[in-house]
Amino acid sequence: MTPYFDPYDADRPLMMKCTCGRDHTVADHQQELSAQGAAIELKARSETAEFQEYSNQFIEASLMKALFPHDAVRRNFLRAVGKGTAMAAISSVLPVASLQAMAQERRALEKTNLNIGFIPITCATPLIMAKPLGFYQKEGLNVEVVKTAGWALIRDKMINKEYDATHFLSPMPLAISLGVGSNAVPMNVATIQNTNGQAITLHNKHKNRRDPSQWKGFKFGVPFEYSMHNFLLRYYLAEAGINPDTDVQIRVVPPPEMVANLRAGNIDGYLGPDPFNQRAVFDEIGFLHILTKDLWNGHPCCAFGTSTEFIQQNPNTFAALYRAVLTAAAMARQPKNRELIAKVISPQAYLNQPETVVAQVLTGRFADGLGNVQTVPDRADFDPMPWQSMAVWMLTQMQRWGYVKGEVNYKQIAERVFLITDARKHMKDLGIPFQDGPAYTKHTIMGKEFDPAKAAEYAKSFAISRSS
C-alpha cells in the first residue's frame, strides 16, 4: 500500500490505494488475481480435454478411412455394426489406444528449469503473462521471468548463457548475429512479441512545437541503438529535414528511467515503449505527439528469441517455449482479454505500474495529454509472425545509419535469424490463425512503399543518412 493521487480527479483527496490504481487493498488484489488465474486454468484444462477428444476422434476417423477408403462401403459397415463394435474390431488388430496416446504425447524436454529475461514494458506482454497464467507450466517448464535493467544487460546475459531465452528488441538478434556492438553469436527470433505499441512523447513545455522541423537542438531518448525506436525516430526526423546525427542528440535511456529524465529536463522527449508514454501523461509530465502505428501500422517492436546453440541443444524445450509464448500471444490478441491481462502484468513483479496506465495502453482508450481521450484499439497488438521482410527493413536502416558497413546480404541474414517457417508450423499445430504466403511482403512507412526485393536500392535512396 502506498499513498496514491489520481491526477485525473483533482477533487479526490490523498488516500491509501493499491498500486494497481483501484480502490482495494493489495491482499484483495492478489485474491482477485488468484481467482482469475484459477478460472483461466480451468478453461485451459477444458480446452485441453476437448483437444484430446478431438485428437482421438481424428485418429479413429483416419483409421476407418484407411481401412474402408470408399465412403459408401464405410457408411454401410458403420450402420451395420455400429461405431463401438467397429472400433473394438479394429483395436483387436491395430493399437488404436497407443496411436491416440502418441498423438497427445510431448517429446521429453532436455531442460525444464529456465531463466527468461524481460524489460518491464508492455511489449513483453505474451512472454510475461505466460508465467502467472500457467502457460509455461502447462508445457512442463519451470520458468523464471527475470526483470532486467536494460537492453545491454539482456544482450550480455544471453551471450554469457545466463538466460536461456529472452525478450529482445527485434533488431537485436540481427545485430548480435552480425557482431555489431558485441561479439558475434548466432541468435534467432522465434516470434514477434508485439506490433505497434510505441509513441513519441514530448515534455509538456513543447505543446506549441509540434512540427518536427522545429526540433533542432532537441535531446531525445531511445531504449537502445539497435531498436525499432531508434530507427523509427531517425526515419521520422529525417523525413522532416532533421539530421538525427547532427541536428539533435539521441541518447540511450532505459525505459523505466524515461519519465524521470523527461521530468528532470534531461531530455525533451523520447520514442519509447509503453507503458512509459502513457505514464508520462498520467504523471502530467508529457503528451503523446504521435503513435508509431501512424508512421508504420503493424510495425514490429520486440521479439522473443534465443541463441541458435540453445535451439540445437534443446529442440524439444524450445518447441515447448514456442507453444507457451504463442498461446499467450493468441490470448493477448483478443481485445476482450486486454483488461484482464492489464491486471495480470501490472504488479510489482512484472511492470510495477498502475493498472489504469497499462489498461489504457492495452485497450487503446487513453488520454493523450492534449486534452483528448482517444480510442485506438490497435495502439498495441501482438501479431507473433516474424516476417523476414521486416528483418530486411531493419538491416537497411542499420546500413543507412552506419551500424553495418559495406554490402549486406539481406535475404541470407533475414532467413538465418527470423524463424518464420517454425512460427507457422507451431501456430498451425496449435490451431492459431496465421497469414500464409511469402515470407517477404511489402510495407508502407510514412506513406512510402518498402519492397524487400529492392532493399539495396532502398537503403541508398534517402536524402539524409550517415553517409550524406
C-alpha positions as CSV (number, residue, x, y, z in Angstrom):
1,M,0.0,0.0,0.0
2,T,1.4,3.4,-1.0
3,P,-0.1,6.9,-0.9
4,Y,-1.6,7.5,-4.3
5,F,-3.1,10.5,-6.0
6,D,-5.1,10.4,-9.2
7,P,-4.2,13.4,-11.3
8,Y,-7.3,12.9,-13.4
9,D,-9.5,13.5,-10.3
10,A,-8.4,16.8,-8.8
11,D,-11.2,16.8,-6.2
12,R,-10.3,13.4,-4.8
13,P,-8.2,13.5,-1.6
14,L,-4.9,11.7,-1.0
15,M,-5.7,8.1,0.1
16,M,-4.2,4.7,0.6
17,K,-4.7,2.7,-2.5
18,C,-3.4,-0.5,-4.2
19,T,-0.6,0.2,-6.6
20,C,-2.8,-1.1,-9.4
21,G,-4.8,2.1,-9.1
22,R,-8.0,0.6,-7.9
23,D,-9.8,1.1,-4.5
24,H,-8.9,-2.1,-2.8
25,T,-6.0,-3.5,-0.7
26,V,-3.0,-5.4,-2.0
27,A,-4.4,-8.5,-0.4
28,D,-7.7,-8.0,-2.2
29,H,-5.8,-7.5,-5.5
30,Q,-3.9,-10.8,-5.1
31,Q,-7.0,-12.7,-4.1
32,E,-8.8,-11.4,-7.3
33,L,-5.8,-12.3,-9.5
34,S,-5.7,-15.8,-8.0
35,A,-9.4,-16.3,-8.7
36,Q,-9.0,-15.1,-12.3
37,G,-5.9,-17.3,-12.7
38,A,-7.9,-20.3,-11.5
39,A,-10.7,-19.5,-13.9
40,I,-8.3,-19.3,-16.8
41,E,-6.5,-22.5,-15.8
42,L,-9.9,-24.3,-15.6
43,K,-10.8,-23.0,-19.1
44,A,-7.3,-24.2,-20.4
45,R,-7.9,-27.6,-18.9
46,S,-11.3,-27.8,-20.5
47,E,-9.9,-26.8,-23.9
48,T,-7.1,-29.4,-23.5
49,A,-9.6,-32.1,-22.8
50,E,-11.6,-31.0,-25.8
51,F,-8.5,-31.1,-28.0
52,Q,-7.6,-34.6,-26.8
53,E,-11.1,-35.8,-27.5
54,Y,-10.9,-34.2,-31.0
55,S,-7.4,-35.9,-31.5
56,N,-8.9,-39.3,-30.5
57,Q,-11.8,-38.9,-32.9
58,F,-9.5,-37.8,-35.7
59,I,-7.3,-40.9,-35.3
60,E,-10.4,-43.1,-35.3
61,A,-11.8,-41.5,-38.4
62,S,-8.4,-41.8,-40.2
63,L,-8.2,-45.5,-39.4
64,M,-11.7,-46.1,-40.7
65,K,-11.0,-44.2,-43.9
66,A,-7.7,-46.1,-44.4
67,L,-9.4,-49.5,-43.9
68,F,-12.6,-48.5,-45.9
69,P,-11.5,-45.9,-48.5
70,H,-14.9,-45.9,-50.3
71,D,-17.4,-43.7,-48.5
72,A,-20.4,-45.9,-49.3
73,V,-18.7,-49.1,-48.0
74,R,-17.6,-47.3,-44.9
75,R,-21.0,-45.9,-44.1
76,N,-22.7,-49.2,-44.7
77,F,-20.2,-51.0,-42.4
78,L,-20.8,-48.5,-39.6
79,R,-24.6,-48.7,-39.9
80,A,-24.4,-52.5,-39.8
81,V,-22.3,-53.0,-36.7
82,G,-22.2,-49.5,-35.0
83,K,-19.2,-47.3,-34.3
84,G,-18.3,-49.0,-30.9
85,T,-18.3,-52.5,-32.4
86,A,-16.3,-51.3,-35.4
87,M,-13.6,-49.7,-33.3
88,A,-13.4,-52.7,-31.0
89,A,-12.8,-54.9,-34.0
90,I,-10.2,-52.6,-35.4
91,S,-8.5,-52.4,-32.0
92,S,-8.1,-56.2,-31.9
93,V,-5.6,-55.9,-34.8
94,L,-4.4,-52.2,-34.5
95,P,-3.1,-50.4,-31.4
96,V,-5.7,-47.6,-31.5
97,A,-5.1,-46.5,-27.9
98,S,-1.3,-46.4,-28.5
99,L,-1.8,-44.2,-31.6
100,Q,-4.0,-41.9,-29.6
101,A,-1.5,-41.6,-26.8
102,M,1.3,-40.9,-29.3
103,A,-0.8,-38.1,-30.8
104,Q,-1.0,-36.4,-27.4
105,E,2.5,-37.2,-26.1
106,R,5.0,-34.4,-25.9
107,R,8.6,-35.3,-26.5
108,A,10.9,-35.4,-23.5
109,L,12.3,-32.0,-22.5
110,E,16.1,-31.6,-22.5
111,K,15.9,-28.8,-19.9
112,T,12.9,-27.8,-17.7
113,N,14.3,-25.1,-15.4
114,L,14.7,-21.9,-17.5
115,N,15.6,-18.2,-17.0
116,I,14.0,-15.8,-19.4
117,G,14.9,-12.1,-19.3
118,F,12.5,-9.3,-19.9
119,I,12.4,-5.5,-19.7
120,P,9.3,-4.2,-17.8
121,I,7.3,-2.9,-20.8
122,T,4.0,-3.8,-22.4
123,C,5.9,-5.1,-25.5
124,A,6.8,-8.2,-23.4
125,T,3.1,-9.0,-22.6
126,P,2.9,-12.5,-24.0
127,L,6.2,-13.6,-22.5
128,I,5.3,-12.1,-19.1
129,M,1.7,-13.3,-18.9
130,A,2.7,-16.8,-19.8
131,K,4.2,-17.1,-16.3
132,P,1.3,-16.1,-13.9
133,L,-1.3,-17.7,-16.2
134,G,0.5,-21.1,-16.2
135,F,1.2,-21.4,-19.9
136,Y,4.9,-22.4,-19.3
137,Q,3.9,-24.8,-16.5
138,K,1.3,-26.5,-18.8
139,E,4.2,-27.3,-21.2
140,G,6.2,-28.9,-18.4
141,L,8.5,-25.9,-17.9
142,N,9.6,-24.2,-14.7
143,V,10.3,-20.7,-15.9
144,E,11.6,-17.7,-14.0
145,V,10.9,-14.5,-15.9
146,V,13.7,-12.2,-14.8
147,K,13.2,-8.4,-14.8
148,T,16.3,-6.8,-16.3
149,A,17.6,-3.2,-16.0
150,G,18.4,-2.5,-19.7
151,W,19.0,-3.9,-23.2
152,A,22.8,-4.1,-23.0
153,L,22.4,-6.3,-19.9
154,I,19.9,-8.5,-21.8
155,R,22.4,-8.9,-24.6
156,D,25.3,-9.7,-22.3
157,K,23.3,-12.2,-20.3
158,M,22.3,-14.0,-23.5
159,I,25.9,-14.1,-24.8
160,N,27.1,-15.4,-21.5
161,K,24.3,-18.0,-21.4
162,E,22.9,-16.7,-18.1
163,Y,19.5,-16.5,-19.8
164,D,18.1,-19.4,-21.8
165,A,15.8,-17.2,-23.8
166,T,14.8,-13.6,-23.7
167,H,12.7,-10.6,-24.6
168,F,14.6,-8.9,-27.4
169,L,14.2,-5.7,-29.3
170,S,13.6,-7.2,-32.7
171,P,16.8,-5.8,-34.4
172,M,19.0,-7.1,-31.5
173,P,19.3,-10.7,-32.7
174,L,20.3,-9.3,-36.1
175,A,23.0,-7.1,-34.6
176,I,24.3,-9.8,-32.2
177,S,24.4,-12.4,-35.0
178,L,26.4,-10.0,-37.1
179,G,28.8,-9.0,-34.3
180,V,27.6,-5.4,-34.4
181,G,28.2,-3.8,-31.0
182,S,29.2,-7.1,-29.4
183,N,30.9,-10.4,-30.1
184,A,29.1,-12.3,-32.9
185,V,26.9,-15.0,-31.5
186,P,24.1,-16.5,-33.7
187,M,20.7,-15.6,-32.4
188,N,17.2,-16.3,-33.6
189,V,13.8,-14.5,-33.5
190,A,11.1,-17.1,-32.7
191,T,8.2,-14.7,-32.6
192,I,7.5,-11.0,-32.7
193,Q,6.2,-10.1,-29.2
194,N,4.2,-7.1,-30.2
195,T,3.4,-4.8,-33.1
196,N,2.9,-1.0,-32.8
197,G,3.0,-0.2,-29.1
198,Q,5.3,2.8,-29.2
199,A,5.0,6.6,-29.4
200,I,6.9,9.8,-29.5
201,T,6.3,11.6,-26.2
202,L,7.4,15.2,-25.6
203,H,7.6,17.3,-22.5
204,N,4.6,19.5,-21.8
205,K,6.7,22.6,-22.5
206,H,6.7,21.7,-26.2
207,K,3.0,21.6,-26.8
208,N,3.4,24.6,-29.1
209,R,6.3,23.0,-31.0
210,R,4.5,20.0,-32.7
211,D,6.2,20.5,-36.1
212,P,9.3,18.2,-36.1
213,S,11.1,20.6,-38.4
214,Q,11.4,22.9,-35.4
215,W,13.2,20.3,-33.2
216,K,16.8,21.3,-33.9
217,G,18.7,21.2,-30.7
218,F,16.3,18.7,-29.0
219,K,17.6,15.9,-26.9
220,F,15.8,12.5,-27.4
221,G,15.8,9.2,-25.6
222,V,15.6,5.8,-27.1
223,P,15.9,2.5,-25.3
224,F,18.8,1.1,-27.3
225,E,20.8,1.7,-30.5
226,Y,19.6,-1.5,-32.1
227,S,15.9,-0.9,-31.7
228,M,12.9,0.0,-33.8
229,H,12.6,3.0,-31.5
230,N,15.9,4.4,-32.7
231,F,15.2,3.5,-36.4
232,L,11.7,4.9,-36.5
233,L,12.7,8.1,-34.6
234,R,15.6,8.7,-37.1
235,Y,13.3,8.0,-40.0
236,Y,10.7,10.4,-38.7
237,L,13.2,13.2,-38.1
238,A,14.9,12.8,-41.4
239,E,11.6,12.9,-43.3
240,A,11.1,16.3,-41.6
241,G,14.6,17.5,-42.8
242,I,16.3,17.0,-39.4
243,N,19.5,15.1,-39.4
244,P,19.4,12.8,-36.4
245,D,23.2,12.7,-36.1
246,T,23.9,16.5,-36.3
247,D,20.7,18.5,-35.6
248,V,19.6,16.7,-32.4
249,Q,21.0,14.4,-29.7
250,I,19.8,10.9,-29.4
251,R,20.7,9.2,-26.1
252,V,20.1,5.6,-24.8
253,V,17.8,5.8,-21.8
254,P,16.5,2.6,-20.2
255,P,12.7,2.6,-20.5
256,P,11.9,2.7,-16.7
257,E,14.1,5.9,-16.5
258,M,12.4,7.7,-19.4
259,V,9.7,9.5,-17.4
260,A,12.2,10.6,-14.7
261,N,14.6,12.0,-17.3
262,L,11.7,13.9,-19.0
263,R,10.6,15.3,-15.7
264,A,14.2,16.4,-14.8
265,G,14.6,18.1,-18.2
266,N,17.5,15.9,-19.3
267,I,15.6,15.1,-22.5
268,D,12.9,16.9,-24.5
269,G,11.2,13.7,-25.5
270,Y,11.6,10.1,-26.3
271,L,10.5,7.5,-28.7
272,G,9.8,4.8,-26.2
273,P,7.8,1.7,-25.4
274,D,4.7,1.7,-23.4
275,P,3.6,2.0,-20.7
276,F,6.1,4.8,-20.3
277,N,4.5,7.0,-22.9
278,Q,1.2,6.7,-21.1
279,R,2.9,7.1,-17.8
280,A,4.2,10.5,-18.8
281,V,0.7,11.6,-19.5
282,F,-0.6,10.0,-16.3
283,D,2.1,11.9,-14.3
284,E,1.2,15.1,-16.2
285,I,4.8,15.5,-17.4
286,G,4.4,14.9,-21.1
287,F,2.0,14.4,-24.0
288,L,1.7,11.9,-26.9
289,H,3.0,13.6,-30.0
290,I,2.3,10.7,-32.3
291,L,1.8,6.9,-32.1
292,T,4.3,4.9,-34.1
293,K,1.4,3.0,-35.7
294,D,0.7,6.3,-37.5
295,L,4.3,6.0,-39.0
296,W,4.1,2.3,-39.9
297,N,0.9,0.5,-38.9
298,G,1.8,-3.1,-37.9
299,H,5.5,-2.4,-37.4
300,P,7.4,-4.9,-35.2
301,C,8.8,-3.8,-31.9
302,C,10.0,-6.5,-29.6
303,A,10.6,-10.2,-30.1
304,F,11.0,-13.5,-28.3
305,G,14.2,-15.4,-29.1
306,T,17.2,-17.3,-28.0
307,S,20.6,-18.4,-29.3
308,T,20.9,-20.8,-32.2
309,E,23.0,-23.0,-29.9
310,F,20.2,-23.3,-27.4
311,I,17.7,-24.4,-30.1
312,Q,20.2,-27.0,-31.4
313,Q,20.9,-28.4,-28.0
314,N,17.3,-28.2,-26.7
315,P,14.9,-28.6,-29.6
316,N,12.1,-30.1,-27.5
317,T,12.4,-27.5,-24.8
318,F,12.5,-24.8,-27.5
319,A,9.3,-26.2,-29.0
320,A,7.6,-26.1,-25.6
321,L,8.6,-22.5,-25.1
322,Y,7.4,-21.7,-28.6
323,R,4.0,-23.2,-27.7
324,A,3.7,-21.4,-24.4
325,V,4.5,-17.9,-25.9
326,L,2.3,-18.4,-29.0
327,T,-0.6,-19.5,-26.8
328,A,-0.1,-16.3,-24.7
329,A,0.1,-14.2,-27.9
330,A,-3.1,-15.6,-29.2
331,M,-4.9,-14.7,-26.0
332,A,-3.3,-11.2,-25.9
333,R,-4.6,-10.5,-29.5
334,Q,-8.2,-10.7,-28.3
335,P,-9.5,-7.3,-27.2
336,K,-11.8,-8.9,-24.7
337,N,-8.8,-10.2,-22.7
338,R,-6.9,-6.9,-22.5
339,E,-8.3,-5.6,-19.2
340,L,-7.6,-8.9,-17.5
341,I,-4.1,-9.0,-18.9
342,A,-3.5,-5.5,-17.6
343,K,-4.4,-6.8,-14.1
344,V,-2.0,-9.8,-14.6
345,I,1.1,-7.9,-15.7
346,S,0.8,-4.6,-13.8
347,P,2.0,-5.8,-10.3
348,Q,5.4,-5.1,-8.9
349,A,7.0,-8.4,-10.0
350,Y,6.3,-7.5,-13.7
351,L,5.6,-4.0,-14.9
352,N,5.2,-2.3,-11.5
353,Q,2.8,0.2,-13.0
354,P,-0.7,1.5,-12.1
355,E,-3.2,-0.9,-13.6
356,T,-5.1,2.0,-15.2
357,V,-2.0,3.1,-17.1
358,V,-1.4,-0.4,-18.5
359,A,-5.2,-0.8,-19.3
360,Q,-5.2,2.4,-21.3
361,V,-2.3,1.1,-23.4
362,L,-3.7,-2.4,-24.0
363,T,-7.4,-1.4,-24.5
364,G,-6.5,1.6,-26.7
365,R,-8.7,4.0,-24.9
366,F,-6.4,6.7,-23.4
367,A,-5.8,10.3,-22.6
368,D,-3.2,11.9,-24.9
369,G,-2.1,14.7,-22.6
370,L,-3.5,17.3,-25.0
371,G,-7.0,17.3,-23.5
372,N,-8.3,14.4,-25.6
373,V,-9.4,10.9,-24.9
374,Q,-8.6,8.7,-27.9
375,T,-9.9,5.3,-28.9
376,V,-7.3,3.4,-30.9
377,P,-7.9,-0.4,-30.5
378,D,-4.7,-1.4,-32.3
379,R,-2.5,1.0,-30.4
380,A,-0.7,-2.2,-29.3
381,D,-1.1,-5.6,-30.9
382,F,0.5,-9.0,-30.6
383,D,0.9,-10.5,-34.0
384,P,3.7,-13.0,-33.5
385,M,4.6,-13.6,-37.1
386,P,8.4,-12.8,-37.7
387,W,8.2,-11.6,-41.3
388,Q,11.6,-11.8,-42.9
389,S,10.8,-8.6,-44.8
390,M,10.7,-6.8,-41.5
391,A,14.2,-8.0,-40.8
392,V,15.4,-6.8,-44.2
393,W,14.0,-3.3,-43.4
394,M,15.9,-3.2,-40.1
395,L,19.1,-4.2,-41.9
396,T,18.6,-1.3,-44.4
397,Q,18.3,1.2,-41.5
398,M,21.4,-0.3,-39.8
399,Q,23.2,0.2,-43.1
400,R,21.7,3.7,-43.6
401,W,23.0,4.9,-40.2
402,G,26.4,3.3,-40.4
403,Y,25.9,0.5,-37.9
404,V,26.6,-2.0,-40.7
405,K,29.4,-1.3,-43.2
406,G,29.6,-2.3,-46.8
407,E,27.3,-4.6,-48.8
408,V,24.7,-6.6,-46.9
409,N,23.2,-10.0,-47.9
410,Y,19.7,-9.0,-46.6
411,K,17.9,-12.2,-47.6
412,Q,20.5,-14.6,-46.2
413,I,20.7,-12.8,-42.8
414,A,16.9,-12.4,-42.5
415,E,16.3,-16.1,-43.2
416,R,19.1,-17.2,-40.8
417,V,17.7,-15.1,-37.9
418,F,13.9,-14.8,-38.3
419,L,12.3,-18.2,-38.0
420,I,9.1,-17.7,-39.9
421,T,8.8,-21.3,-41.1
422,D,9.0,-22.6,-37.5
423,A,6.4,-20.0,-36.3
424,R,3.9,-21.0,-38.9
425,K,4.4,-24.7,-38.1
426,H,3.8,-24.2,-34.4
427,M,0.8,-21.9,-35.0
428,K,-0.7,-24.5,-37.3
429,D,-0.2,-27.2,-34.7
430,L,-1.9,-25.1,-32.0
431,G,-4.8,-24.1,-34.3
432,I,-3.8,-20.4,-34.2
433,P,-4.8,-18.5,-37.3
434,F,-1.9,-17.1,-39.3
435,Q,-1.2,-15.4,-42.6
436,D,0.3,-17.8,-45.2
437,G,2.2,-16.8,-48.3
438,P,5.7,-15.5,-49.0
439,A,8.0,-14.7,-46.0
440,Y,8.7,-11.3,-47.7
441,T,5.9,-8.7,-48.0
442,K,5.8,-5.0,-48.9
443,H,5.4,-2.5,-46.1
444,T,4.3,1.2,-46.1
445,I,6.3,3.5,-43.9
446,M,5.2,7.1,-43.7
447,G,3.3,6.8,-47.0
448,K,6.3,5.2,-48.9
449,E,6.4,1.6,-50.0
450,F,9.3,-0.6,-49.0
451,D,9.9,-3.5,-51.3
452,P,12.3,-6.0,-49.7
453,A,13.2,-7.3,-53.2
454,K,14.8,-3.9,-53.8
455,A,16.5,-3.4,-50.4
456,A,19.9,-2.3,-51.6
457,E,18.3,0.4,-53.8
458,Y,16.1,1.5,-51.0
459,A,19.0,1.8,-48.5
460,K,20.7,4.2,-50.8
461,S,17.7,6.3,-51.7
462,F,17.5,8.6,-48.7
463,A,18.4,12.2,-48.8
464,I,19.6,12.1,-45.2
465,S,21.8,9.2,-44.0
466,R,25.1,8.9,-42.1
467,S,27.0,9.0,-45.4
468,S,25.2,12.1,-46.7
